[in-house]
Amino acid sequence: MRKKIWIALSLLLAVCACTLGGIKLYRMHKAAQCGLLLAFDDYNGPNWEEYFDLFDQYDAKVTFFINAYEPVDFCFRAIDRGHEIAYHTAGHANLTECSQEEIYTQAIAPMEAFRQQGIELTTFAYPYGAYTSDLNDLLLQHYKVLRGAFSYQIVGKDKMLHGVVDSLSLDNINYPSDEAFEERVDAIVGELSQNKGAVVGVYSHAIGDGNWCISEKRLEYLLKKAREAGIQFYTYQELQEEW
């Protein structure tokens, strides 16, 4: 009887060791996984929602930085599909030109309206990519991560826990041809693949052929290249949690 108990305990310990070892390996793999932070700014809910199935096809999570005083129906549908709702001021205000009262009204006060409806805003993108160190100091008291614009920046995941990061525009206006866009994407994917645990933020405003959009063809090229390279799409918010 005692022998059977020792055998059972030995097996239990072996199972626990394997489980803990597996968890450790999973965490190591997750920490080393490189990724893209794909975002869309302003508010183009109906347009964005048309591409939810395409995002699902490539297992791409997206962060939508919206302009609104309170949540709209799109916010809840996006969250249900695994995406993040983040903030971009109530009225797309250039905060560097605002008074302290206007900054509060545009970037801080609406957080409570979202919170009351179950949406915790933790990521903020500056309209026009315009900010100052004083704005950063103020808003980091309310948000975990602040995002700029126009600049390519490859960072470690630890930078996403709390701080200020930049992001590269994918808008059509910045790439005179599909070839130029694809060359830029190839370079990003190549650099990410060589940097364990690194992430890069990229963004557009809508999906289409306008200047301040990313074309459907270009978007799908980005999604395909990332999948081929084993690059994961993250939301900003999920990287603010322990990984």
N, C-alpha and C positions, 0 to 999 in steps of 0.2 A: 504493500500500500504506500509506504513511504517512498519507495523507488518511483512509483507512478506519479506521486506528487512532485518529486524533483524533476522528472521528465517534463511534466506539464509546465512547471515554472520555467524550466530551461527553454521550452518552446515559446512561452509567452515573452520571455526576455529577448529571444531571437527576433520575434515578430516586432516587438517594440523598437529594437535597435535598427531593424530594416526600415521601419516606418519613419523613425527620426532621421535616419540617413537619407531616406528619399526626400523628406521635407527639406533637409539642408541642401541637397543637390538641386531641388526645385528652386529654392530661394537664390542659390548661387547663379543658376541659369537665368532667372528673372532679372537679377541685378545686372547681369552681363548683357542682357538683350538690348540692342539698340533700337531706336524708334523715331517715328515722325509724329509731330503734333500738328495735325491738319485742322485749320480753323476757317470759319467764315465770319465776316464782320458786318455790322449794321443790322438791318432786318430785311430779309428776303424769304420769309417763312415758306410761302407756297412754292417758290422755286427750289429751295433747299429740300423740301419734303418730297419733291418729285424724284430725288436721287437717294432716298433712304434705302431702297432695294439694292442699288448699285453699291452703296457703302457696305451693306450686309454681305453682298457677294464677295467682297474682298476683306471682310472682317475688319473694316475701318471704322474706328470710333472718331467722332468729330466734336470739336468744341465750337459752339455758336455764341459769338460775342454780340449780344443784342442791344439795341436802343429801345428802351421802353420804361415807363414809370412803374409798371406792374406786369406780372406774367400774362402772356397771351396763350391761347390754346396750343399753339405750336410748341411752346416750352415743354408742356407735359407729354406731348407725343414724342418729342425728341428724346426726353429722358427715358421714356418707356422703351425706346429702341437702343438704349445704351450710350447715348451721347450726353455731352455736358452743356448746360446753359451757363454762360459766363456774362460779364457785363462790359458795356461800352459807352456808358453814360446814358442818361434819359433821353437827351436830344442831340447826340453827337457833338457835344460842346468841346471846343479847344480849351482845356482846363488851364493852360498857361495864360489865357486872356480873361479868366474868370476871377471874380472876387471870392473871398473865403465863403461867403454865404452861397454863392452860385456853385462853388465846388461841392459844398455839402448837399445842395439840392440835386445836383446832377449825378454825383458819384457815390454818395454815402446814404442819404435818406431813403432812396428806393430799396435798399437792401432789406429793410424791414418788411416792405410790402411783399417781396419775394419770399422771405422767411415765413411769413404768416400763411403762405400757401404751399409750404413744404419744400421750397427751393432755397438751398443755401448757396449764395454767391461767394466763391472763394478766389476767383480769377478775374482780373480786370485788364482790358486793353485800352490804351490811350487813343482817342480819336486823333487822326493825323499823325500818330506816332510822336506827339508833342508832350514833353514832360520836363520837369526840373527835379533836382535833388530834394527840394522842399516838398514837392508833390509826392515823390516816392516815400519820404519819411511819414507824411500824413496818411497816405492810402495803405501803406503796409501795416498800419494799425488796424485796418479793417479787412484787407484782403491778404491772402497768403502769397500770391504771385501777381506781379504786374508785367504786362507785355508791351513792348514798343513795336516799331514797324520799320520796314525798309532794309533792315540789316540781316545778313546771314550770320548766325551764331550757333556753333556746335558746343553743347554743354553737357556736363555729367548730370545724372538724374538727381543728385543731391542738391543741385541748383534749383530744382523745381519744388523743393520743400518750402522755401520762403525766399523771396527776392525779386529781382528785376531781370527780365530776359528780353532779347530782341527776336524778331521774326522776319522771314523773307517773303516778300510779295510774289504771288504767282499770277497776278493779273495779266491779262493778255497784252496790255499796253507796254509792259516791260520786256516783251519777247517778240521781236519783229517777225518771227517765223516759227513753225512747229519744230524745225530742226534746232533753232536756238533754245527753245524751251526744253526739248529732249536732252540736249547737251548739258543744260544746267541740272536737270533731274539726275542724269547719269553721274554727274560729278558729286552731287549730294549723296546719292546712294552709295557710290564708291567710297567716299570719305567716312560715312557712317559705318559701313561694313568693316572698316579698319579700326574702329574705336568702340571697344566694349563699353556698354552701359551709357553710351552717348545718345542725345536726342537733339533734334533740330525742329524749330517751329516754322511752319509755312502757312500762308493764308491767302484768301481771296475774298470776294464779296458776294458773288453769285456765280451760277454756272450758265454759261452762254457765250455768245460771240462779241459782247460789248467790251469796251476798253477795260472796265473795272470788274471783269468777270474772268473765270477760267473756262475755256471751252470744254465741252464734254469729252472730246478726243484727248485733250491734254490731261484732264483729270484722270481719265482711265489709264493713260500712259503712266502717270505717277503711281496709281494704285497697283498696276501690273508689275512695274519695276520693283516696287517695295516688296511685293509678295515673292517675286522671284529671288530677291536677295535675302529673304527671311527677316525683313524689317517689320516691326510691329507698329501699329497705329495706337497711340495713347491719347487720352484726354489729359488736359492739364491737371484736372482735379484728382484723377487716380494716382498721379505721381506725387501729389501732396500727401498721400497716405503712405504708411510704412510699406516698403517693398523690400 
